[in-house]
Amino acid sequence: MMSRTETKPKITQTSDLKGPEKVAVVMLALGQEEHTLWDRLDEEEIKEISLAMAGLGTVPATVVEDVLIEFVSGMSATGAIMGSYEQTQRLLNSFLPSDKVDALMEEIRGPAGRTMWDKLANVNEGVLANYLKNEYPQTVAVILSKIRSDHAARVLAALPDDFALECVTRMLRMEPLQKEILDKIEETLRSEFMSNLARTSKRDSHELMADIFNNFDRQTENRFLTSLEDRAAESAERIRALMFVFEDLCKLDPGGVQTLLRAIDREQLAMALKGSSDRLRDLFFSNMSTRASNIMREDMQNMGPVRLKDVDAAQMAVVAIAKDLASRGEIMLAGQGGDDELIY
């Protein structure tokens, strides 16, 4: 099965389609009225076909016709069809309860895999560790014993040391589990972690562009945003709100500033602060020792005039480090979209 992150090649002939994708083509061609075929499928088959349908993209009419002829002799297509998450959800809503459809779609949008343990193997170790560190060590031990050993090793390395050691100790003493307990853990993972992961992974085009704009130098960023404001002012405003820039580090708490200070190069920070506001400078200086802040001020003064592109590069590097720390749960970043919005 193709993973959610892979890009489906352009479909030009029937041989480009795998088995579940051919079934998805047939189901889309039949439409919402012919839902009796779905009743003959079990839940795993529905998931597999739904996942294939959601990632199908555009299928030319000639390919649709070939597939239908292959499945039903004499039947031909009337035109090209488009498979998407939205189309899949509409189709499933025609014959399944809405709560079941929502659960299915969240699972489809989430990490790929037939079982819960397969899906966990496709979750970034930092994201998984950030969730597991709030669970009981015994529960974490069970989960780590069920996933691949290489992935479990990376997750353990991302957990706090004392907590990770406790989990290892529990794994060493672990006895065979009752099926009811394992089922309960799977259900909790599905209802809490996976459903939240699927919802937070739904990124619209403005979020994607905000990430791209964050990697522009200041002149390029201003050029694009100014041009975009003339053509689509609302989109430009949304992108600005979603972008995380160097000045947003003003919203870090003292613990976050100190964690960031330990992770960045002193000369890089001095260059970045040359182009910052007094408020942000004061925040960093107030979280240093008197001696360290005095040395930093002297370093900045001794630099003299610096090129804007060098300041931009240093600020982008500091922001990248801050985002990496946030993704590992070591600091919390508040975005421009609102004081309560968290960026991970």
Steps between C-alpha positions, in 0.01 A plus 500: 500500500634845415578711807326830558817698437583348162405679179283300264650495147281623217261225389508437125406131471334221694833343595578814704228395745534245778217271615344728767528797262309313228225423749501869602453599134202265469339629821543864393360426155193327647431798728306534822191305392676165456607465862396136538848391388649664809275288722682190379839627616652469847636800688865446399402475132296821529801676658737380229267598215417835664870581538561414135200711398611802700844504334386410150512841333379536140434183300453546122174379350681239289653343809165508681345318206771235493464438873123471480524261207741293704253486790167493321489376142340746260489795744675822389581829667332831424793724590797561721458486878683663789584322821558721804447501875185707458352274231583192705331648807185591306479150357549330838240730660238360265501159667696519828415682826666841522702414812645193328582703188677764711708232672584339165602828339718595797671163474549544123651845546725372778813286464474207260488139621252216534534460878542754779862386549571544126362854523713585803807394303428788259471764774805720561679383815501852645124537457436156648736559792333834575168316537633199691688702762162585656390134522566240769840329457328160489280613209802642317687173560217304336492735199877493450501121520248484213673729248817435301815490712679770297204737538467416872868588544452844344190567712682399821788731411252789459336441841628663822784283638340399831167423338666300220696295753180422690337383175800275425473350849129429446573340163756267659246386760208480259281190506262379226210743468132420504331574168252734672782722629669515159167580332443782749842652427438477124161668539651781708772556239239506225252729673745742658840506332425397140182705467675813630800431278273469195320823579820700557654361181232661283692795361350740253694674227548815710682303772724345233577842349571646845769234549646582158494877568676440833800377298520811279747775578332822612509673159356200315232455765394866478499487119270198487268619776468848346414351161258255660324779690415664164352176359360324809512718810317244717748224414796730571351586840448131587857413400638784715296373797628144457867588456736458794779756493793593722308770689242239607765368738387787727216268605735236642487445875827534698553122504460488123748784450759326717452171314543681168810682626666167578431375146619793287842637415592825683633675188191397303272643769699825512455541124128419523443750783668779298179520298250440781277723711615631840228287659642177360858597586396573859326162522817313402731716712276462808533122476881511490741558782619861539842403369360313197261782406780759526723289274213463250440877494871562440509241221204670329659843534834378364329357191427849369268521197388159372332393179124448513528159330741382773255607770216326315702180471585502871139567601372221275754261652389587855132457405580161342668388826201627701257307280710185535496535880124553490445191284681298769285652773791683667354851455160641410462757223201733477413596143387831361156354442412555867644471849325167554615339177786254531746414225675163517 
